[in-house]
Amino acid sequence: MFQEIDCLTNNARLWNISLKATFVEGGPLSVLTLARDRVHAGWLLLTHPLYGNIQPSQQHFRSVLVGLPDEKREGDLGSISILERAIGLYRAEGVNSVKPARGDRHLEDFAALDVYLLRDSMERYGLLKE
C-alpha cells in the first residue's frame, strides 16, 4: 500500500491532530507546489487540492495528503494534472491574491474549516492522533 503518508499544510492547527504533517511556510500555492514536487518524486495525491468549493483567493489555508507507494513509481500523471490545474487557478488570481482576513477570528475560522474538510481523509489514512 503506502510506505509513508504525509499531510502537507500551512495550517498550524493540523499539528494538534495529525500524527504526520509537514508544515509549509507560505500560502496555499506553496502547499500545492510542494505536493506537485512530491508527486514528481513518486508520491500519489490522496486528497483533491481544491476541496471545499472555496475560491482560491479566499482560502488562507490548504492541506493535501500524499502517500509514498510501497513500490517505486514515476510521477502519477493523473495527480500531476490535478495539481497543475489547481496551481493554475491560484496563479490566475495572482500568487499573493489571498485576501487578508478581517481579524484573527476569521483566520481561526478558515483554519478550522481546513481541518474539518480534511478530517475524514486523515482518519481513513490513520493520521489522526485521537
Residue pairs with C-beta under 8 A, 6 or more apart in sequence:
1 69
1 70
2 44
2 67
2 68
2 69
2 70
2 125
3 68
3 69
3 70
4 20
4 67
4 68
5 20
5 46
5 65
5 66
5 67
5 68
5 125
5 126
5 127
6 20
6 21
6 22
6 38
6 43
6 65
6 66
6 67
6 68
7 14
7 18
7 20
7 21
7 22
7 63
7 64
7 65
7 118
7 122
7 127
8 21
8 22
8 24
8 31
8 34
8 35
8 38
8 63
8 64
8 65
8 66
9 18
9 21
9 22
9 23
9 24
9 31
9 61
9 62
9 63
9 64
9 114
10 23
10 24
10 25
10 26
10 27
10 28
10 30
10 31
10 61
10 62
10 63
11 61
11 62
11 63
11 111
11 114
11 115
12 23
12 111
13 111
13 112
13 114
13 115
14 21
14 63
14 114
14 115
14 118
15 21
15 23
16 129
17 115
17 119
17 122
17 128
17 129
17 130
18 122
18 127
18 128
18 129
19 126
19 127
19 128
19 129
20 127
21 127
22 34
24 30
24 31
24 34
27 60
27 62
27 95
27 96
27 98
28 56
28 59
28 60
28 61
28 62
28 90
28 98
29 87
29 90
29 91
29 95
31 62
31 63
31 64
32 49
32 62
32 64
32 83
32 86
32 87
32 90
33 87
35 45
35 49
35 64
35 66
35 83
36 80
36 83
36 84
36 87
38 66
39 45
39 66
39 75
39 76
39 79
39 80
39 83
40 75
40 80
41 75
42 68
42 69
42 72
42 73
42 74
42 75
43 66
43 67
43 68
43 69
43 79
44 66
44 67
44 68
44 69
44 76
44 79
45 64
45 65
45 66
45 76
45 78
45 79
45 82
45 83
46 64
46 65
46 66
46 67
46 121
46 125
47 63
47 64
47 65
47 118
47 121
48 82
49 62
49 64
49 82
49 83
49 86
50 56
50 86
50 89
51 117
51 118
52 59
52 113
52 114
52 117
54 113
55 93
56 89
56 90
56 93
56 97
56 98
57 93
57 94
57 97
57 98
57 99
58 98
58 99
59 98
59 110
59 114
60 98
60 101
60 107
60 110
60 111
61 110
61 111
61 113
61 114
62 114
63 114
63 115
63 118
65 118
65 121
65 122
65 125
65 127
67 125
90 97
101 107
101 110
119 128
122 128
